[in-house]
């Protein structure tokens, strides 16, 4: 009786393994087909109009005035990016809009602040710079 039970357990184990294998193959094929369908979907009418760089204060040189050039180095070994600022450029500390002078003062008090530098993709126009409050 013990031998018969062992044979049954082995048979059930093999059937279960076969079932799992067939199930895996059966779901993999439709998933692959869905991936091909997804890549065939046309891109919407959306286009990228703004880029952003996350940077530490040490990676950024602020412009001398409202109209000027901000220079940011995106990463170690990356080429610096020059962005044109204007009176339309927004300077924010957290959610609060401040002047460029107040922004400089904040960075002097908070040298470890992180910055988000947002600019127009097409013409490198600096749109806004956001500093963390701490």
Buried (B, 14 or more C-beta within 10 A) or exposed (E): EEEEEEEEEEEEEEEEEEEEEEEEEEEEEEEEEEEEEEEEEEEEEEEEEEBEBEBEBEBBBBBEEBEBBBBBBBEEEEEEBEBBBEEEBBBBBEEEEBEBEEBEEBBEEBEEBBBBBBBBEEEBBBBBBBBBEE
